[in-house]
Structure formats: C-alpha cells, structure tokens
Amino acid sequence: MIKYLLGVITALAIIGGALDFDSDEESWRLIINKKQVLSSVQDGTIRIFNQGKKILSSSDAIETSTLTVEN
C-alpha cells in the first residue's frame, strides 16, 4: 500500500513539474523543488477528489433502479 502511495506522490510531483533533471559531461542531477512538490501533490489530490465526486454525484443509477425478486 505504501509503495502505491509513494508512486502516486512521485507521479503527481513529476506531472506538476517539481522534479527537474540536469546533466553535464561528468554527472547527472535530479533537482527537487520542495514547495512545488507539495503544491503539485495537493493540487493533484484535489483534482482527483473533485473528479471522483463528480462521477459519484452524477450517477443516478442507484436512485432510478428497481429490484425484482422472483421465487
């Protein structure tokens, strides 16, 4: 479970542009902007929550469905 959570956080940080890759002739660097990581993860989480809320609130299948039981 923790692996998935860390994967999601990493994906949101990459999508948000919080991680930057820089290289020269001798070395490679991964630059992490901590403030941008936090805002990227928060924004991504809020977007995912809002999309899930839209999907659940727009579903009227529960209210309009009927249950028929036959013996």
HUCORQUI-V116647 format. One record per run of one state. SS is the DSSP state (alpha for helix, beta for strand, coil for the rest). FROM is the first residue (numbers start at 1). TO is the last residue. Records with the same first field share a line. If there is no record, write none. Layout:
BEGIN
SS=FROM-TO  FROM-TO
END
This chain:
BEGIN
coil=1-1  16-18  24-27  33-33  59-60  65-71
alpha=2-15  34-58  61-64
beta=19-23  28-32
END
